[in-house]
């Protein structure tokens, strides 16, 4: 008699993490990563699952909203997992929600876009609470002793908005294709600290860090604006700057309304998300 395959419960997790404690998201031999840490904790609770993320973050990059897909053993439920998992996770990794999603949902392939934030200290002294989570412009050798006006930075980043080939601003390991940057804005957080917020349909590896870093170089007068615009308009190679990972946050992953596991209210005020830096929005909320 042939046994029927055991049905597992599709489950979606909304995770947050501070990237300074991890060697990136993806599992690596001999390294503490978000994936290996999470899967080890899941195994300790009787869930021998492999997690599939919305996207991989690099070493040192933080996430306010990382979404992962997994399957629970028969009889286990997302609600039960949500009740026991948080107490077992390390201090820099946490859970906001666990859901049983729409049958067609996949954390990566269902995503229709993402928002990233990048924090940069342009003037004054960085507050101690923020120090691990920002780029201090004066500490970056190529930006040292250069005045950078936030209005100029915003102007340059606005020029990047649109559908284009961002080849000049990402690693060659990512596919070369047209991507759409839907918006690029700069917000003042106070005390000389600013936040760049980029929203798009997809981002290649290092794209946000190269865009922000090269815009800072241009705003500082260290990269000619003609080269910046040629990189945007013709994908010309430039001597750009890959901004430090410490300032970057995967802020939000967006899904179509019909399959989004999370409500607008949950997205606005996620349960379990630390209020301390780096998870503070542009309005200070």
C-alpha positions in Angstrom: 0.0 0.0 0.0 1.4 3.4 -1.0 1.3 5.9 1.7 0.1 9.4 0.9 2.7 12.1 1.3 2.5 14.0 4.5 1.0 17.4 4.0 3.0 20.3 5.5 1.7 23.7 6.4 3.0 26.6 4.3 4.2 29.4 6.7 5.5 32.9 6.3 7.6 34.7 8.9 8.3 38.4 9.1 11.7 38.7 10.7 13.8 41.7 11.8 17.6 41.7 12.5 20.6 43.9 13.2 23.1 42.8 10.6 26.3 43.6 12.6 25.9 40.3 14.4 25.7 38.1 11.2 27.8 37.3 8.1 24.8 38.1 5.9 21.6 36.2 5.5 22.6 33.2 3.4 23.9 30.0 5.1 27.7 29.8 4.8 30.1 27.1 6.2 31.6 28.0 9.5 29.8 31.4 9.7 27.0 32.8 11.8 24.3 33.9 9.3 20.7 34.8 9.8 19.6 31.7 7.9 21.8 29.3 9.8 20.8 30.8 13.1 17.1 30.7 12.4 17.2 27.2 11.1 19.1 26.0 14.1 16.5 27.5 16.4 13.7 26.0 14.3 15.4 22.5 14.6 15.5 23.0 18.4 11.8 23.4 18.4 11.2 20.3 16.3 10.9 22.2 12.9 13.5 20.8 10.5 12.8 23.4 7.9 14.8 25.2 5.3 13.8 28.9 5.0 13.5 30.7 1.7 13.9 34.5 2.0 12.5 37.4 0.0 16.1 38.3 -0.8 19.6 37.8 0.6 21.2 40.7 2.6 25.0 41.0 2.8 27.2 41.0 5.8 26.4 43.9 8.1 23.1 44.9 6.4 20.0 45.2 8.7 16.4 44.3 8.1 13.3 45.8 9.5 11.2 43.5 7.3 12.7 40.2 5.9 10.1 37.7 4.8 10.8 34.0 4.7 8.8 31.0 3.5 9.0 27.6 5.1 6.8 24.5 5.7 5.8 23.2 9.1 5.3 19.5 10.0 1.8 18.1 9.9 -0.1 19.3 13.0 2.1 22.3 13.7 0.6 25.8 13.1 2.1 29.2 12.5 0.4 30.6 15.6 2.0 27.9 17.8 5.4 28.6 16.2 5.0 32.4 16.8 4.3 31.7 20.5 7.5 29.7 21.2 10.0 31.1 18.7 10.8 34.6 20.0 12.2 33.5 23.4 14.7 31.3 21.6 16.1 33.8 19.1 19.3 35.8 19.9 19.0 39.4 20.8 19.7 40.8 17.3 17.1 38.6 15.5 13.4 38.8 16.1 9.9 37.8 14.9 7.1 40.3 14.1 4.5 37.8 12.7 3.9 34.2 11.5 1.1 33.5 9.0 -0.3 30.8 6.9 -0.2 32.5 3.5 -2.2 32.3 0.3 -1.5 28.9 -1.4 0.4 30.6 -4.2 2.5 32.8 -2.0 6.3 32.6 -2.0 8.4 35.1 -0.1 10.7 35.9 -3.1 8.7 35.2 -6.2 5.5 36.8 -5.1 7.3 40.1 -4.2 6.4 43.1 -6.3 8.9 45.5 -4.8 11.1 46.5 -1.9 12.0 49.7 0.0 15.5 50.2 1.4 16.7 52.9 3.8 20.2 54.2 4.1 21.3 56.4 7.1 24.1 58.8 6.7 25.6 61.4 9.1 26.3 64.6 7.1 27.1 67.0 9.9 27.5 67.3 13.7 28.3 64.3 15.9 26.6 61.0 15.5 24.6 60.0 18.5 26.0 56.9 20.3 22.7 55.0 19.8 23.0 55.4 16.1 26.8 54.9 15.7 26.6 51.2 14.6 23.8 51.9 12.0 25.0 54.9 10.0 27.7 56.0 7.6 29.6 58.9 9.1 30.5 60.9 6.0 33.6 62.5 7.6 34.9 59.0 8.5 34.8 57.9 4.8 38.2 58.7 3.2 36.7 59.7 -0.1 34.3 62.1 1.6 36.4 63.5 4.4 36.6 67.2 4.7 33.8 67.6 2.1 30.6 69.5 2.7 27.6 67.6 1.5 24.3 69.5 1.2 21.3 67.2 1.7 19.4 69.2 -0.9 22.1 68.4 -3.5 22.1 64.7 -2.5 18.3 64.6 -3.0 18.6 66.3 -6.4 21.2 63.7 -7.6 19.2 60.8 -6.3 16.0 62.1 -7.9 17.8 61.9 -11.3 18.1 58.1 -10.8 14.3 57.6 -10.6 12.8 55.7 -13.5 13.2 52.5 -15.4 16.9 52.0 -16.5 19.9 49.7 -16.6 21.7 50.2 -13.3 24.7 48.2 -14.4 27.1 50.9 -13.3 25.7 50.6 -9.8 25.7 46.9 -8.9 27.8 43.8 -8.7 28.4 41.9 -12.0 27.1 38.8 -10.3 23.6 40.2 -10.5 21.7 39.8 -13.8 21.9 42.8 -16.1 18.4 44.0 -16.9 16.1 47.1 -16.6 15.0 47.8 -13.1 12.6 50.5 -12.0 13.5 52.9 -9.1 10.1 54.3 -8.2 11.2 56.9 -5.8 14.3 58.3 -4.0 13.9 60.7 -1.2 16.1 62.2 1.6 14.7 62.8 5.1 16.2 64.7 8.0 16.2 62.7 11.3 17.9 65.5 13.3 21.3 66.2 14.6 22.9 66.0 11.2 21.5 62.5 10.5 19.7 61.9 7.3 17.9 59.0 5.8 17.8 58.1 2.1 14.7 56.0 1.2 14.7 54.1 -2.1 11.6 52.3 -3.4 11.8 50.0 -6.5 10.5 46.9 -8.1 13.8 45.1 -7.6 17.4 45.8 -6.6 20.6 44.1 -7.6 23.4 43.2 -5.2 25.1 46.4 -3.8 22.8 48.6 -5.9 21.6 50.7 -3.0 25.1 51.1 -1.5 26.6 52.1 -4.9 23.8 54.5 -5.7 23.9 56.2 -2.3 27.7 56.2 -2.1 28.2 57.6 -5.6 25.6 60.2 -5.1 27.4 61.3 -2.0 30.7 61.4 -4.0 29.0 63.6 -6.6 27.4 65.9 -4.0 30.8 66.2 -2.3 32.4 67.3 -5.6 34.6 64.2 -5.8 32.9 62.7 -8.8 31.9 64.9 -11.8 28.2 65.1 -12.3 28.7 64.3 -16.0 30.0 60.9 -15.0 27.1 60.4 -12.5 24.6 61.1 -15.2 26.4 59.0 -17.9 26.3 56.1 -15.5 22.5 56.6 -15.1 21.7 57.3 -18.7 24.2 55.0 -20.5 25.4 52.6 -17.8 28.9 53.9 -18.2 31.4 52.5 -15.6 32.4 55.1 -13.0 34.8 55.1 -10.0 31.9 55.0 -7.7 31.7 54.4 -3.9 30.1 51.4 -2.3 28.7 52.9 0.9 29.3 50.9 4.1 26.9 48.1 4.9 26.2 49.5 8.4 23.9 52.2 7.1 21.7 50.0 5.0 18.3 48.5 6.1 15.9 46.3 4.1 12.9 48.3 5.2 9.9 46.6 3.6 9.0 43.9 1.1 5.7 44.5 -0.8 3.3 42.0 -2.2 0.1 42.2 -4.3 -3.0 42.8 -2.2 -4.5 39.4 -2.9 -1.5 37.4 -1.5 0.0 39.8 1.0 0.2 37.9 4.3 0.3 41.1 6.4 -2.4 43.8 6.9 -1.8 47.5 6.4 -2.0 48.0 10.2 0.6 45.3 10.8 2.9 47.0 8.3 2.4 50.4 9.9 3.0 49.3 13.5 4.6 45.8 13.5 4.4 43.9 16.8 7.7 42.9 18.3 9.8 45.4 16.3 12.3 47.2 18.5 11.8 51.0 18.7 15.5 51.7 19.2 17.8 52.4 16.3 18.0 51.4 13.5 14.2 50.7 13.3 13.0 54.3 13.3 11.2 55.8 10.3 11.8 59.1 8.6 9.2 60.9 10.7 10.8 59.7 13.9 8.0 57.3 14.5 
